[in-house]
Amino acid sequence: METIDGYLTRSLIKDEMKGGAGWRRVQDVANACAPTKPKMTWAAEMLLQAEQDGLAEFDMVGTEPIYRTTKTLDQAKTDHPSYIP
């Protein structure tokens, strides 16, 4: 199963190639990472914990919460060298 930290870190790398910033919706994280149902509840709780632990950054797009890793792009690439095309 995908970890939230790994997913958000690789999202940063992927988005950097397309000019984005690695932000993901709770639903995106739930679809990629949640091992249990209800997936959205699990993902929201884990993302809140990741934010409190300093692993994720929180923002809002309208009424929808979004998250991204707090790692720099260099840290992300160091953590996932095989993910760099």
Stockholm file with secondary structure:
# STOCKHOLM 1.0

chainA/1-85         METIDGYLTRSLIKDEMKGGAGWRRVQDVANACAPTKPKMTWAAEMLLQAEQDGLAEFDMVGTEPIYRTTKTLDQAKTDHPSYIP
#=GR chainA/1-85 SS CCCHHHHHHHHHHHHHHHTCCCCEEHHHHHHHHCCSSSHHHHHHHHHHHHHHTTSEEEEEETTEEEEEESSCHHHHHHHCGGGCC
#=GC SS_cons        CCCHHHHHHHHHHHHHHHTCCCCEEHHHHHHHHCCSSSHHHHHHHHHHHHHHTTSEEEEEETTEEEEEESSCHHHHHHHCGGGCC
//
